[in-house]
Amino acid sequence: MLGYIEAATSAGTGDYRTDAINAAARRAKAIGGDAITVQSNGREYAGTYSTGGAVTSGNYGGNVTGTAVGPNVIGTVSGTGYSTTSSWGIGAPLSRGRATVFVIKFK
């Protein structure tokens, strides 16, 4: 036996456990191993991806009237208006694979 390797995949999507074993096997081959024995294999939480946004739109329509009385202006403002806001968001957990393997070298 040459030793053991702990391998992890990057966070994202895919077959985490198989990807971690494949990564460990490639590393074992690179150091001269002939075979591996899997001691542990699984996935772990690696963070959260989240994103969102919002859009607002509005409108106003109305009238302004006024009359000059000496140095003053007397008038009225009337009208209607509205605004609309739409928003969205998403959050998703990210995982990564992790495997520990023993590296074997045949004589």
C-alpha positions in Angstrom: 0.0 0.0 0.0 1.3 3.4 -1.0 -0.9 5.5 1.3 -4.3 7.1 1.1 -5.8 10.1 -0.7 -8.6 12.4 0.3 -10.3 13.9 -2.8 -13.1 16.4 -3.2 -14.9 17.8 -6.2 -15.7 21.4 -6.7 -19.2 22.7 -5.7 -21.9 22.5 -8.3 -24.1 19.9 -10.0 -23.3 16.4 -11.1 -22.7 12.9 -9.7 -20.7 14.1 -6.7 -19.8 10.7 -5.2 -18.7 9.2 -8.6 -16.8 12.3 -9.5 -14.9 12.2 -6.2 -13.9 8.6 -6.6 -12.8 9.3 -10.2 -10.7 12.2 -9.0 -9.0 10.0 -6.3 -8.4 7.3 -8.9 -6.7 9.8 -11.3 -4.5 11.1 -8.4 -3.6 7.5 -7.4 -2.5 6.6 -10.9 -0.4 9.8 -11.1 1.6 8.8 -8.0 2.1 5.2 -9.4 -0.8 3.3 -7.8 -2.2 0.3 -9.5 -5.6 0.2 -7.7 -7.7 1.9 -5.0 -9.9 0.7 -2.2 -12.7 3.1 -1.2 -12.8 3.8 2.5 -15.5 6.5 2.5 -17.5 8.3 -0.1 -20.3 10.9 0.1 -21.2 14.5 -0.4 -21.1 17.6 1.8 -22.7 21.0 1.9 -20.5 23.6 0.1 -22.5 26.8 0.2 -25.6 28.4 -1.2 -26.3 30.0 -4.6 -28.8 32.8 -4.5 -30.0 35.5 -6.9 -32.9 37.8 -7.3 -34.2 41.0 -8.7 -36.9 43.6 -8.8 -38.6 45.9 -11.3 -40.8 49.0 -10.6 -42.9 50.9 -13.0 -45.4 53.8 -12.5 -47.6 56.4 -14.1 -49.2 59.7 -13.1 -51.9 61.7 -14.9 -53.5 64.9 -13.6 -54.3 68.6 -13.9 -52.8 71.7 -12.4 -54.9 75.0 -12.4 -53.9 78.3 -10.9 -54.9 81.9 -10.7 -52.7 84.9 -9.9 -54.1 87.0 -7.1 -51.8 89.9 -6.4 -48.4 88.4 -5.5 -49.9 84.9 -4.8 -50.9 82.0 -6.9 -53.9 80.1 -5.8 -54.6 76.8 -7.5 -55.3 73.1 -7.3 -53.6 69.9 -8.3 -55.6 66.8 -9.0 -54.8 63.5 -10.6 -54.2 59.8 -10.2 -51.2 57.7 -10.2 -50.0 54.2 -9.5 -46.8 52.1 -9.2 -46.2 48.4 -9.4 -43.2 46.5 -8.1 -42.5 42.9 -9.1 -39.7 40.9 -7.4 -38.3 37.4 -7.6 -35.6 35.3 -5.8 -34.1 31.8 -5.5 -31.7 30.1 -3.3 -30.3 26.6 -3.9 -27.8 24.5 -1.8 -24.5 23.6 -3.4 -22.8 20.2 -2.7 -19.5 18.6 -3.4 -18.3 15.0 -3.4 -15.7 13.8 -1.0 -13.9 10.4 -1.0 -11.1 8.8 0.9 -9.3 5.9 -0.8 -6.3 3.6 -0.1 -3.8 3.5 -2.9 -2.4 0.0 -3.7 0.8 -0.9 -5.6 1.2 -4.4 -6.9 4.7 -6.0 -7.0 
